[in-house]
Amino acid sequence: MIRTVSIWRWQLVFAGSIVAIVVMVAGFKPHTLTIPLFVVGIVLVVVTTLVALLVPWRRLPRTAVTALPLLDILAVGFTTNAPDLRLGFLWVFPVVWLATYFSMPWVFTGVAFSSGCLVFFADRSGEPADVLLRVLTVVVTLSFLGVTMRIGSQRSGAARRLLQRRSEQVNRAAERAETNQQRVTQIIDALGVALVVVTAQGRILQMNDAYRALYGRDRYGAALPSASVEYDARRGTALSPARTTLARAAAGEELRAERVWLFDGAGQWRALEVTTQAMAGAGEGEHIALVVIDDVTALLEAAEERRALTAIVSHELRNPLTAIIGHVELLRERDDLPGRVPAQVEVIANAGERMQDLLSSMQAQTRSSPEPFEPVDLREVVEASAASFAPLITAARQELSLDGADRLVITGDAFRLRQVLDNLIGNAVKYTPSGGRIQVRVGADDARAEVSVVDTGMGIAPDELPRLFEPYFRTDSAVRGGISGTGLGMGIARDIVVAHDGEILVDSEVGVGTTVTVRFPRRSPRKDPA
C-alpha cells in the first residue's frame, strides 16, 4: 500500500506547479483565465488535491490511488485548450507517479489517456500535420519517460528489498553474535578461575566475576573501597604499582604459574598462581594480554592441614612407641628368655627402631619455621601505602604530602605495619572533604620512630575520642554523613602497634582535622605480633 504521506506529497507538488503557472498566466496573459476549459482544469486540480488530502487511503484498495493521477491528466488536458500555451509537459507528473508506484499497463493507460485528452481538448489551430506531430511527440516522450521511470522504479525497489534483506541478515547476525557473546560471558563468569584482559596501557578490556570478587572491583571495573593488595609473600612486602600482576602483564612480561599473595578486602590471605597469555589485538602491533589467576589458597590450606595432621599423629605415636622400645630393651637384657623369644624380641626392637626413624623423618618434614620480626624501612611502608591511595586522592582532588626522614629502619612485621598505615591514611582520605590536605610525617630519635598522619577533615568530638578504639564504634558525624566503615580499623591498628611495643595517639578538633601519631621502638624484643 502506498503511504498516505507519499500520496499527499505527489499531489501537492503537482498542485503547487499548477498554482505557480496560474500566477504567471495571470500576470502575463490574464485573458487566458477567461477560457472555460482552462478554468475547469484549474478547478479540477484543486478538487483533486482536496480529495487526496481528505480520503482515508489506507482503507481503500491500492488501485484506488490511480484515480488521482488520471484526474490530474484530465485537468492538464483541459488546460491545453488555451492557445499559445504548451502545458502538455505537465503530464510528466502523473505519468511519473503511475510509473513509480504501479505496473507498466497503468503507465501506458496514463500515456493513452494523455494522448486522448490532447486530441479532444488541445487547441487545434495550425496544420493537421502539426497537430499530429504534436500528439505523436507527446505520446513518444511520455511513453519513453514512463517506461524508463518504471524500469528504474523496479530496479530501485529490487535494490531496496535486497538492502532490506541484507539489513535483516545483518541484524540477525548481530543478534546471534550478541547471544553468543552473552553465553560466552556467562560461561566465563561461571568459571572459578579469575580471568582479565588488559591492554599495553594497563586498561582492562574484560574481566569475569571471579576476578571482580577476588580483587574487589565492581561491574564496570572500578575499584571498590575495600580493594585488594598484592604482596610478594605472605605477610611480606606490598608490590609497587609497577610490579602488580596487571602492570607486568601490560608490559608484556610472561608469567607461568607465578605465586602471588593477595590480602583481600575481607582481611583474608589468598595464594594465587598467575599465568599470562598474549592475545591478538584489534590493530597491528597492539599488545593485549590475558591474565589467568588461579586461587590455590584451598590447596595450600589442605596441604597445611595434612602437615598438621601428620605432626599430630607423629607426636601422639611417639609416646607409646617409646614405651614399647623401652620395654623391649629391658627384655633384651634378660638371660632367662626361653626358646625363640629372644629372636622375636629382636624383631620387635628392629621394627620399633624403624618406626621411630620414620616418625622423626615425618616431624622434620612437617616442622614449620617461625616468622620473627625483621628489619623494616618504615619510610618504604609509608610510601607504598600512600601510593595505593593515590587514585582515590586524585579523584577527591585532595593533596597528600610526605615529609621527614628518607630512611627509617625499625624491627617489626612489614605486613602488619602496612595494615596500620593503610588504616590511618585510608581514614584520612575517607574523612577529609574534597580539596583537603593530608600530611604524613616520618621522624625518629635515638630510641623511637614516629609516624604522624595529619588531615584537615571533619575531626572527632572530645567525648568520642576515648571510644575511638572500641570495636564497632563510629562517630556520629561519620554515621550522619553516610561514610562507609565497620568501626574495627582503629582497634586492629592499636593491637598491632602494641604488639610492636609501640603506642598510638590521637589528637582531633571538630571542623579542623585530626592528627594520629604512632611511635615504635627502634628495636623490639617481640617475635610474633598478634
Backbone torsions as a table, in degrees:
resi	resn	phi	psi	omega
1	MET	NA	135.0	177.3
2	ILE	-70.7	136.9	179.6
3	ARG	-67.9	143.8	179.4
4	THR	-59.4	-36.6	179.6
5	VAL	-62.7	-38.9	178.2
6	SER	-64.7	-40.6	177.8
7	ILE	-60.8	-47.3	178.9
8	TRP	-60.0	-43.5	-176.5
9	ARG	-62.5	-48.6	179.9
10	TRP	-60.4	-45.3	-176.3
11	GLN	-68.8	-39.7	-179.4
12	LEU	-68.9	-35.2	176.8
13	VAL	-64.4	-44.8	178.5
14	PHE	-63.1	-46.9	-180.0
15	ALA	-62.0	-38.0	177.7
16	GLY	-63.3	-39.6	177.7
17	SER	-62.6	-43.1	179.0
18	ILE	-61.6	-43.5	179.8
19	VAL	-61.5	-42.4	178.8
20	ALA	-62.2	-40.4	179.4
21	ILE	-66.9	-41.4	179.1
22	VAL	-60.7	-40.8	179.1
23	VAL	-62.4	-43.0	179.5
24	MET	-68.0	-38.8	177.2
25	VAL	-62.9	-43.4	179.5
26	ALA	-62.1	-28.4	-179.1
27	GLY	-83.1	-36.9	-174.1
28	PHE	-105.2	-32.6	179.9
29	LYS	-136.8	71.5	-176.3
30	PRO	-63.7	-24.2	-178.9
31	HIS	-67.1	-17.6	179.4
32	THR	-65.1	-27.8	-178.6
33	LEU	-70.3	-5.6	177.9
34	THR	-92.7	-4.4	179.1
35	ILE	-79.4	121.7	-174.3
36	PRO	-59.2	-48.1	-177.4
37	LEU	-64.0	-34.7	177.9
38	PHE	-62.6	-44.4	179.6
39	VAL	-66.2	-39.2	178.4
40	VAL	-60.6	-41.1	179.1
41	GLY	-61.6	-42.1	-179.7
42	ILE	-65.4	-43.4	179.6
43	VAL	-63.5	-39.1	179.2
44	LEU	-63.4	-37.1	176.9
45	VAL	-62.9	-42.9	180.0
46	VAL	-63.8	-44.8	-179.4
47	VAL	-63.7	-43.2	179.4
48	THR	-61.6	-39.8	178.7
49	THR	-64.0	-42.2	177.4
50	LEU	-63.7	-39.9	177.6
51	VAL	-62.1	-41.6	-179.6
52	ALA	-62.4	-33.6	-177.4
53	LEU	-82.5	-25.0	-172.3
54	LEU	-100.9	-26.6	-175.0
55	VAL	-75.1	134.1	175.4
56	PRO	-78.4	87.5	-170.8
57	TRP	-66.0	-25.3	-179.8
58	ARG	-64.6	-24.4	-178.8
59	ARG	-88.1	-8.1	-176.5
60	LEU	-104.5	160.0	176.0
61	PRO	-62.2	159.7	-178.2
62	ARG	-61.2	-40.6	-175.9
63	THR	-68.0	-15.1	179.6
64	ALA	-63.9	-24.8	-178.9
65	VAL	-67.8	-23.9	-178.1
66	THR	-63.0	-17.0	178.5
67	ALA	-62.2	-33.1	-177.2
68	LEU	-67.1	-53.8	178.9
69	PRO	-64.2	-31.3	177.9
70	LEU	-67.8	-40.6	175.3
71	LEU	-64.0	-36.3	176.8
72	ASP	-65.3	-38.1	176.9
73	ILE	-61.6	-43.0	178.1
74	LEU	-62.6	-41.8	179.5
75	ALA	-62.6	-41.8	177.1
76	VAL	-64.0	-37.8	178.0
77	GLY	-60.0	-41.0	176.8
78	PHE	-60.9	-40.7	-176.7
79	THR	-71.0	-18.8	179.2
80	THR	-72.6	-6.1	178.3
81	ASN	-71.9	-18.7	-179.3
82	ALA	-71.0	129.8	179.2
83	PRO	-71.2	153.4	176.9
84	ASP	64.5	6.3	175.7
85	LEU	-117.2	124.1	179.4
86	ARG	-105.7	80.5	-176.9
87	LEU	-94.5	9.5	179.7
88	GLY	-64.1	-20.9	178.8
89	PHE	-62.6	-18.1	179.7
90	LEU	-68.5	-15.0	176.3
91	TRP	-64.6	-13.6	178.0
92	VAL	-58.3	-40.0	-176.9
93	PHE	-60.2	-59.0	-178.4
94	PRO	-65.4	-34.9	179.4
95	VAL	-65.1	-43.6	177.5
96	VAL	-64.3	-36.7	176.7
97	TRP	-59.8	-47.9	178.8
98	LEU	-63.3	-38.5	-179.0
99	ALA	-69.7	-27.0	-176.4
100	THR	-77.1	-38.7	-170.4
101	TYR	-114.8	-12.6	-174.3
102	PHE	-125.4	173.6	-174.5
103	SER	-77.7	174.0	-176.0
104	MET	-61.7	-39.7	178.1
105	PRO	-56.5	-37.3	178.5
106	TRP	-67.9	-31.5	176.5
107	VAL	-64.2	-47.2	179.7
108	PHE	-68.1	-30.3	174.8
109	THR	-62.8	-44.6	178.3
110	GLY	-64.0	-39.2	178.4
111	VAL	-65.7	-44.0	-179.9
112	ALA	-64.1	-41.4	179.3
113	PHE	-64.2	-38.6	177.1
114	SER	-62.7	-42.0	179.7
115	SER	-63.9	-42.2	178.8
116	GLY	-63.5	-41.7	177.7
117	CYS	-63.4	-37.6	179.0
118	LEU	-64.1	-38.2	-179.2
119	VAL	-70.9	-41.7	-173.3
120	PHE	-83.0	-35.6	-170.1
121	PHE	-109.7	-20.4	-174.5
122	ALA	-69.4	155.1	176.7
123	ASP	-65.0	125.2	-175.8
124	ARG	-98.1	19.6	178.3
125	SER	-67.3	142.6	-180.0
126	GLY	110.7	178.8	179.8
127	GLU	-70.4	149.1	177.8
128	PRO	-58.0	-35.1	179.8
129	ALA	-64.8	-36.1	178.5
130	ASP	-67.0	-40.7	179.4
131	VAL	-63.9	-44.2	179.3
132	LEU	-63.0	-40.8	179.6
133	LEU	-62.8	-38.5	179.6
134	ARG	-66.3	-40.4	179.3
135	VAL	-63.8	-46.5	-179.4
136	LEU	-64.3	-38.2	179.1
137	THR	-62.1	-43.0	179.0
138	VAL	-64.2	-42.4	-178.5
139	VAL	-63.4	-48.8	-177.9
140	VAL	-63.9	-44.5	-177.3
141	THR	-63.4	-48.2	-178.7
142	LEU	-67.0	-35.6	178.3
143	SER	-64.4	-46.7	179.4
144	PHE	-61.9	-44.7	-179.5
145	LEU	-64.2	-44.0	-178.4
146	GLY	-64.9	-44.4	179.6
147	VAL	-63.5	-43.8	180.0
148	THR	-61.3	-45.0	-179.4
149	MET	-66.1	-37.3	-179.6
150	ARG	-66.2	-43.3	178.0
151	ILE	-63.0	-43.9	177.7
152	GLY	-62.5	-38.4	178.9
153	SER	-66.5	-39.7	177.9
154	GLN	-62.7	-44.5	178.5
155	ARG	-64.6	-40.5	178.6
156	SER	-63.8	-40.5	177.8
157	GLY	-65.0	-40.7	178.1
158	ALA	-63.5	-43.2	178.6
159	ALA	-64.0	-38.8	179.4
160	ARG	-65.4	-43.0	178.2
161	ARG	-64.6	-38.5	177.5
162	LEU	-63.3	-44.7	178.2
163	LEU	-63.5	-36.9	179.2
164	GLN	-65.4	-42.4	177.9
165	ARG	-64.7	-42.0	177.2
166	ARG	-61.4	-41.9	178.9
167	SER	-62.5	-41.3	177.8
168	GLU	-64.1	-40.5	177.9
169	GLN	-62.8	-43.2	178.8
170	VAL	-63.5	-41.5	179.2
171	ASN	-63.5	-42.3	178.2
172	ARG	-65.0	-40.3	177.6
173	ALA	-63.7	-40.1	178.4
174	ALA	-64.9	-39.8	178.0
175	GLU	-64.7	-42.1	177.9
176	ARG	-63.9	-41.4	178.8
177	ALA	-63.0	-41.2	178.9
178	GLU	-65.3	-40.3	177.9
179	THR	-63.5	-43.7	178.1
180	ASN	-63.6	-38.9	178.4
181	GLN	-63.0	-41.5	177.7
182	GLN	-63.9	-40.0	178.3
183	ARG	-64.8	-44.2	178.9
184	VAL	-61.6	-42.3	178.7
185	THR	-62.0	-42.0	178.6
186	GLN	-64.1	-40.1	178.8
187	ILE	-65.1	-44.7	-179.3
188	ILE	-64.5	-40.8	179.8
189	ASP	-67.4	-25.6	179.9
190	ALA	-78.3	-13.8	-180.0
191	LEU	-71.0	145.7	175.9
192	GLY	-81.8	-14.0	178.9
193	VAL	-85.6	134.7	179.7
194	ALA	-78.5	130.8	179.6
195	LEU	-126.4	138.0	177.4
196	VAL	-149.1	139.1	178.1
197	VAL	-110.5	127.0	-174.3
198	VAL	-129.9	144.7	178.6
199	THR	-90.7	174.6	179.4
200	ALA	-65.3	-22.7	177.7
201	GLN	-86.1	2.6	179.5
202	GLY	84.2	10.3	-179.5
203	ARG	-86.5	131.8	179.8
204	ILE	-81.5	122.0	177.8
205	LEU	-88.1	-39.0	-176.9
206	GLN	-158.0	150.0	177.9
207	MET	-151.5	157.4	177.5
208	ASN	-104.0	175.6	-175.3
209	ASP	-64.0	-33.5	-179.9
210	ALA	-62.6	-39.3	178.6
211	TYR	-69.1	-40.5	180.0
212	ARG	-61.3	-43.8	-179.6
213	ALA	-68.1	-36.5	-175.7
214	LEU	-71.3	-42.6	-174.4
215	TYR	-103.5	7.6	175.3
216	GLY	65.1	51.9	177.5
217	ARG	-118.3	152.5	179.7
218	ASP	-88.0	-174.2	-175.3
219	ARG	-61.3	-28.8	-176.5
220	TYR	-97.5	4.7	174.1
221	GLY	96.7	-9.7	-180.0
222	ALA	-72.7	146.6	-179.1
223	ALA	-72.5	135.3	174.6
224	LEU	-77.0	166.2	-179.8
225	PRO	-56.9	-31.3	-179.8
226	SER	-100.3	61.1	-178.2
227	ALA	-70.1	150.3	-179.6
228	SER	-83.9	158.0	-178.3
229	VAL	-126.2	133.9	178.7
230	GLU	-90.8	142.4	-179.9
231	TYR	-127.6	156.3	178.8
232	ASP	-77.3	-18.3	177.9
233	ALA	-158.4	165.8	177.7
234	ARG	-63.6	123.8	-176.5
235	ARG	56.5	35.5	179.3
236	GLY	-99.5	-136.8	-177.4
237	THR	-105.8	134.2	179.4
238	ALA	-64.1	139.6	179.8
239	LEU	-72.3	140.9	176.1
240	SER	-69.3	159.0	-179.0
241	PRO	-55.0	-31.0	-178.6
242	ALA	-77.9	-12.8	-177.2
243	ARG	-113.5	10.8	176.7
244	THR	-70.9	167.2	-177.3
245	THR	-58.3	-48.1	-178.4
246	LEU	-66.8	-38.4	-179.8
247	ALA	-63.9	-42.1	179.3
248	ARG	-67.5	-39.6	177.5
249	ALA	-66.0	-40.3	178.3
250	ALA	-64.4	-32.9	179.6
251	ALA	-77.4	-2.2	178.3
252	GLY	88.9	9.2	-180.0
253	GLU	-72.8	135.5	-178.4
254	GLU	-92.7	122.7	179.9
255	LEU	-115.7	138.4	179.6
256	ARG	-130.6	100.5	178.7
257	ALA	50.9	44.1	-179.5
258	GLU	-81.2	137.1	-177.1
259	ARG	-82.4	127.7	175.6
260	VAL	-132.8	139.3	177.4
261	TRP	-102.3	135.1	-177.6
262	LEU	-121.7	130.7	173.1
263	PHE	-104.8	105.3	-170.3
264	ASP	-82.6	178.0	-176.4
265	GLY	-66.4	-19.7	178.5
266	ALA	-87.4	2.9	178.8
267	GLY	81.0	24.3	-179.1
268	GLN	-113.0	144.2	174.7
269	TRP	-83.4	138.5	176.7
270	ARG	-132.8	130.1	176.6
271	ALA	-92.4	126.6	-175.7
272	LEU	-120.0	147.3	169.6
273	GLU	-116.2	119.0	-171.1
274	VAL	-109.6	131.2	176.5
275	THR	-131.8	136.8	178.4
276	THR	-113.8	150.1	179.4
277	GLN	-141.7	124.2	178.7
278	ALA	-68.2	142.7	179.7
279	MET	-124.6	157.7	178.2
280	ALA	-73.3	131.4	179.5
281	GLY	-90.5	166.9	179.7
282	ALA	-68.7	-32.3	-179.8
283	GLY	-113.9	160.9	-179.5
284	GLU	-66.7	131.8	179.5
285	GLY	81.1	-0.1	179.9
286	GLU	-80.4	130.2	-177.1
287	HIS	-99.9	124.3	175.9
288	ILE	-131.8	135.7	-177.2
289	ALA	-124.8	138.4	172.3
290	LEU	-97.2	126.3	179.9
291	VAL	-109.2	120.4	179.0
292	VAL	-106.4	120.3	-175.6
293	ILE	-120.3	115.4	-179.4
294	ASP	-106.2	123.3	178.7
295	ASP	-81.5	108.1	-177.7
296	VAL	-104.7	19.0	-179.0
297	THR	-59.0	-43.5	-178.7
298	ALA	-62.9	-37.4	179.2
299	LEU	-66.1	-42.9	178.8
300	LEU	-66.0	-39.6	178.6
301	GLU	-65.3	-38.3	177.2
302	ALA	-64.1	-40.2	177.5
303	ALA	-64.1	-38.0	178.8
304	GLU	-67.5	-38.3	177.4
305	GLU	-64.5	-40.1	177.5
306	ARG	-64.2	-39.1	178.5
307	ARG	-63.7	-43.1	179.6
308	ALA	-65.2	-40.1	179.1
309	LEU	-64.2	-41.3	178.5
310	THR	-62.4	-41.5	179.5
311	ALA	-63.7	-40.9	-179.9
312	ILE	-66.0	-45.1	-178.4
313	VAL	-62.7	-45.7	-179.4
314	SER	-63.7	-36.6	179.3
315	HIS	-68.4	-43.0	-177.5
316	GLU	-70.7	-29.2	179.2
317	LEU	-78.1	-22.4	-174.4
318	ARG	-65.8	-40.2	-177.4
319	ASN	-63.5	-53.0	178.0
320	PRO	-65.6	-30.7	179.1
321	LEU	-67.5	-37.5	177.1
322	THR	-62.4	-40.2	178.2
323	ALA	-64.5	-40.6	179.5
324	ILE	-63.3	-48.5	-178.4
325	ILE	-62.7	-38.5	180.0
326	GLY	-62.7	-45.0	179.7
327	HIS	-69.9	-33.4	175.9
328	VAL	-63.5	-40.0	178.2
329	GLU	-62.4	-36.6	177.2
330	LEU	-65.8	-39.5	178.3
331	LEU	-67.1	-35.4	-179.3
332	ARG	-66.9	-24.4	179.9
333	GLU	-81.3	-11.9	-178.3
334	ARG	-82.4	146.3	-179.0
335	ASP	-104.2	-3.9	-173.7
336	ASP	-103.2	19.6	-179.5
337	LEU	-75.4	131.6	-175.6
338	PRO	-81.5	154.2	167.3
339	GLY	43.6	-119.8	-174.2
340	ARG	-87.3	1.6	-177.1
341	VAL	-60.0	-44.4	179.0
342	PRO	-57.3	-40.2	179.1
343	ALA	-65.7	-40.3	178.9
344	GLN	-66.6	-38.5	176.6
345	VAL	-62.8	-36.9	179.6
346	GLU	-65.7	-39.3	176.6
347	VAL	-61.5	-44.3	178.5
348	ILE	-61.7	-41.4	-179.6
349	ALA	-63.5	-43.1	179.5
350	ASN	-64.6	-42.1	178.7
351	ALA	-64.0	-40.2	178.5
352	GLY	-64.1	-39.5	178.7
353	GLU	-65.8	-40.6	178.1
354	ARG	-63.9	-40.6	177.5
355	MET	-63.0	-39.4	179.1
356	GLN	-65.6	-41.5	177.0
357	ASP	-63.4	-38.7	178.7
358	LEU	-63.9	-43.3	178.4
359	LEU	-64.7	-38.8	178.0
360	SER	-63.5	-39.9	177.7
361	SER	-65.0	-41.4	179.1
362	MET	-63.6	-41.4	178.9
363	GLN	-66.4	-37.1	178.4
364	ALA	-65.2	-37.8	-178.8
365	GLN	-73.8	-31.5	-175.7
366	THR	-95.7	-1.8	-177.9
367	ARG	-70.0	126.0	179.8
368	SER	-99.7	144.3	-179.1
369	SER	-87.9	145.3	178.5
370	PRO	-69.8	166.6	178.7
371	GLU	-112.2	82.7	-176.6
372	PRO	-75.1	164.2	173.0
373	PHE	-64.2	149.5	179.6
374	GLU	-133.8	164.3	175.3
375	PRO	-63.0	130.8	-178.0
376	VAL	-130.6	131.2	174.6
377	ASP	-83.5	106.2	-176.4
378	LEU	-63.5	-30.6	178.4
379	ARG	-64.9	-40.8	178.5
380	GLU	-64.9	-39.5	178.7
381	VAL	-63.0	-43.3	179.3
382	VAL	-63.2	-44.4	-179.2
383	GLU	-64.1	-41.5	178.8
384	ALA	-64.0	-41.7	178.8
385	SER	-65.0	-43.9	179.3
386	ALA	-62.8	-39.1	179.7
387	ALA	-63.5	-34.6	-179.4
388	SER	-68.7	-24.1	179.5
389	PHE	-96.4	3.2	-176.9
390	ALA	-57.3	-45.0	179.4
391	PRO	-60.9	-41.0	179.5
392	LEU	-66.9	-38.6	179.6
393	ILE	-65.4	-42.0	179.1
394	THR	-65.1	-43.3	-179.5
395	ALA	-62.3	-35.3	-179.0
396	ALA	-87.4	2.6	-179.3
397	ARG	54.6	39.5	176.3
398	GLN	-94.6	167.0	179.7
399	GLU	-122.2	125.7	179.8
400	LEU	-119.9	129.9	178.0
401	SER	-124.0	146.4	-178.6
402	LEU	-124.5	117.4	-175.1
403	ASP	-123.9	167.1	172.9
404	GLY	108.3	-155.8	-173.4
405	ALA	-65.2	140.7	177.7
406	ASP	-76.4	-20.6	179.7
407	ARG	-148.6	131.3	-178.3
408	LEU	-147.0	99.2	-174.3
409	VAL	-96.4	128.5	173.1
410	ILE	-128.5	174.3	175.9
411	THR	-101.9	122.9	-177.0
412	GLY	-177.8	-167.9	179.5
413	ASP	-103.3	112.3	-174.7
414	ALA	-61.0	-39.4	-179.1
415	PHE	-65.0	-47.9	-179.5
416	ARG	-64.4	-38.7	177.6
417	LEU	-64.2	-36.9	176.6
418	ARG	-64.0	-36.8	176.2
419	GLN	-58.6	-43.7	-179.5
420	VAL	-62.1	-48.8	-177.6
421	LEU	-66.2	-37.8	177.2
422	ASP	-61.3	-40.0	-179.2
423	ASN	-67.6	-44.2	-177.1
424	LEU	-68.8	-47.5	-179.5
425	ILE	-69.0	-37.1	177.4
426	GLY	-61.5	-41.6	176.6
427	ASN	-63.8	-39.8	179.7
428	ALA	-62.8	-42.2	178.6
429	VAL	-66.4	-41.0	-174.8
430	LYS	-68.2	-41.0	-172.8
431	TYR	-99.1	5.9	176.6
432	THR	-101.0	128.5	-177.0
433	PRO	-70.0	169.3	179.8
434	SER	-59.4	134.8	-178.3
435	GLY	87.5	-0.8	-178.8
436	GLY	-77.5	176.6	-176.7
437	ARG	-121.0	143.3	176.2
438	ILE	-130.6	129.0	-178.7
439	GLN	-125.0	129.7	177.5
440	VAL	-115.1	122.2	-177.9
441	ARG	-115.4	133.9	178.5
442	VAL	-118.7	125.5	-179.2
443	GLY	-154.2	172.1	-177.9
444	ALA	-165.4	159.8	167.2
445	ASP	-118.9	-161.0	-176.8
446	ASP	-66.9	-28.0	-172.1
447	ALA	-109.0	-31.6	-170.7
448	ARG	-131.6	148.0	172.9
449	ALA	-105.7	148.0	-174.5
450	GLU	-139.5	136.8	174.2
451	VAL	-128.5	127.8	179.3
452	SER	-120.3	135.0	175.4
453	VAL	-115.6	114.7	-175.4
454	VAL	-115.3	129.1	178.6
455	ASP	-130.5	166.0	177.4
456	THR	-109.3	41.8	-176.2
457	GLY	-83.7	-159.3	-173.5
458	MET	-73.2	-21.3	178.9
459	GLY	80.8	170.7	-177.3
460	ILE	-124.4	135.7	-179.5
461	ALA	-66.5	148.7	-178.6
462	PRO	-58.5	-36.6	-178.7
463	ASP	-74.6	-12.5	179.9
464	GLU	-97.1	-17.0	-178.2
465	LEU	-59.0	-43.6	-179.0
466	PRO	-62.9	-22.2	-177.9
467	ARG	-96.1	6.2	-171.9
468	LEU	-61.2	-31.3	-175.9
469	PHE	-96.7	6.2	177.3
470	GLU	-73.7	142.7	177.8
471	PRO	-61.1	134.9	175.9
472	TYR	68.1	10.7	178.8
473	PHE	-81.4	135.5	176.1
474	ARG	-137.5	143.3	-177.4
475	THR	-69.8	155.7	179.9
476	ASP	-62.2	-40.2	-178.6
477	SER	-63.8	-37.0	178.4
478	ALA	-67.4	-40.4	179.9
479	VAL	-66.8	-44.9	179.8
480	ARG	-65.4	-34.8	-179.5
481	GLY	-77.3	-4.7	179.0
482	GLY	70.1	24.3	-179.6
483	ILE	-80.7	128.5	-176.4
484	SER	-70.0	153.4	178.5
485	GLY	162.8	162.6	-179.2
486	THR	-109.3	-18.4	-177.0
487	GLY	81.0	15.4	-179.0
488	LEU	-105.4	-19.2	-170.0
489	GLY	-60.5	-46.3	-176.3
490	MET	-68.2	-35.5	177.0
491	GLY	-65.4	-41.8	177.5
492	ILE	-64.2	-42.4	179.2
493	ALA	-61.3	-41.6	179.5
494	ARG	-64.1	-41.3	179.9
495	ASP	-61.7	-39.9	179.5
496	ILE	-67.1	-42.7	179.8
497	VAL	-63.1	-43.2	179.0
498	VAL	-63.3	-38.3	178.0
499	ALA	-63.6	-22.0	175.7
500	HIS	-94.3	14.5	-177.9
501	ASP	61.4	31.1	-179.2
502	GLY	-110.1	-172.0	177.7
503	GLU	-141.4	155.5	179.8
504	ILE	-128.1	130.8	-176.1
505	LEU	-124.1	141.5	-179.4
506	VAL	-127.4	128.8	175.9
507	ASP	-129.5	126.1	-174.3
508	SER	-147.4	153.4	176.2
509	GLU	-140.4	129.6	-176.8
510	VAL	-60.9	130.4	178.8
511	GLY	82.2	-8.7	-178.9
512	VAL	-108.8	-49.2	179.7
513	GLY	146.1	-175.7	-175.1
514	THR	-134.2	142.0	174.3
515	THR	-122.9	121.0	177.4
516	VAL	-113.8	125.9	-177.7
517	THR	-121.2	130.7	174.5
518	VAL	-118.3	137.1	-179.5
519	ARG	-125.0	137.4	-179.9
520	PHE	-129.8	147.5	170.7
521	PRO	-71.3	149.2	179.2
522	ARG	-66.1	-25.7	176.4
523	ARG	-131.5	134.2	-179.6
524	SER	-121.2	132.4	178.4
525	PRO	-76.8	-15.0	-176.7
526	ARG	-68.1	155.5	-178.0
527	LYS	-120.1	-18.3	-175.9
528	ASP	-150.0	101.1	-178.6
529	PRO	-71.3	155.6	178.8
530	ALA	-69.3	NA	NA
